[in-house]
């Protein structure tokens, strides 16, 4: 078979506020990021395009650095794609950058790591402007104790305790985490984790357990035992989706590494 030389593959860097979406991946009977993006691409190109996403985000989860890819015969330049897609997309989704990539590019399988950030508003009064993107925890939290506990996550571990027991029974729950940090910025507490891949609800269960440490309900040593014992679903306290954001997906060739994150 002779490949049509006019067909090319493009990668998009996406930002979205996920509150009103049923998640990133296509689903029946609910609006998703993939569905909105494919409709916008069809409006622009006239083609029935199917996109692939680097990471699956749940309903209510946000992204600053989601990566999507698609194949098209359109000859529009990257700048045209950025402007036109942002015209057709709902206001909660924005295309930040477009790059032409190899036809074999797979945004999920070729990713080397994913960085997620969870934002906690630690204050007695609920926030108004940031209500959709933070989790308010009114009780005082010991961020230093949380940081000490989080440090035990770095390395290759069995994270079965931080996902659903049903998932742990079907697939490997070992992952390699390269970063796990907690820092306080005024009333905000930021939890940053980066790994080669994540289990369903893993980050939100990690944050829920770290908040238990911050409130003095679990010691750093007890937090570490969740990793050592790896009992499926043992970390049952799950932080709400709204505080979670996919910040960046990294690739060996540095795709989108030239974009700036001066405000993160």
C-alpha positions, 0 to 999 in steps of 0.5 A: 500500500502506498501512503498518501504523502499529504497525510500528516500527524499533528500534536496539540498542547491542551489546557482545560477546566474540567468541571463541566466535562465527564472526563477526557476520553470519549463516553456515551451520554456525556460531554468529554474533552475528546468529543469537543476537540473532535467536533472542533477539528471536524468544523475546521478540516471537514474530516471525521478525525479521531484524536488520541490523548496522552492521559486519561483525566476523570470527570472534574479534573483539569489540565494545563499540559494535556497532549493530543494527536491526530492525523489529517490531510489538512494543509493548515499551518500550526498557527492556523490550527491554534487560532481556528480550534480556539474559535470552535472550542468551548471556552473551557478548553484552549489549544496552547500549541500545535506541532507537526510530529512523526506519523508514528507518534503515540501521545500515550505510549511514547510519554516518559512521565506525567506531572500532576499537581493537586491544590488544597486551599487550607483556610476556614473561609471557602474560596470563591474565585478558585472554588472550581480548581481547589479543595478547601480543607478548613482544619489546619494542615502540617505541610512539613509532615505531609512533605515528609510522608510524600518523600517515601513515594519516590522510587519504584513501588507497588501502589496497590493501596492507592487504587481500587481493589478491582483494578489491583486484581486485574493489572500490575500496580507497580509504578516508578515515581520520580517526584513527590513534593508538598509545599505551602504557598500562603493558604495554598498547599501544592502537592506535585507528583510525577511518575512514568504512569498512574493508576486510576484515582492514584493521585487523589488517594495519595492526597487524601492520605497526605491530608490525614497526615497533615491533620495528625490522623496518620503518621508519616510512618503509617503512610509509608506502610501503605506502600510496604504492605500494598493492600489493595484500596487501603488508602480509601480517603480520596480527595475530590477531583476539582483540585487535580490538574495534569500539568505536563506530559514529558517525551524523550524528544522534548516535545512542547518543552519550549513552552513556558510555565512562568505562572505555575 
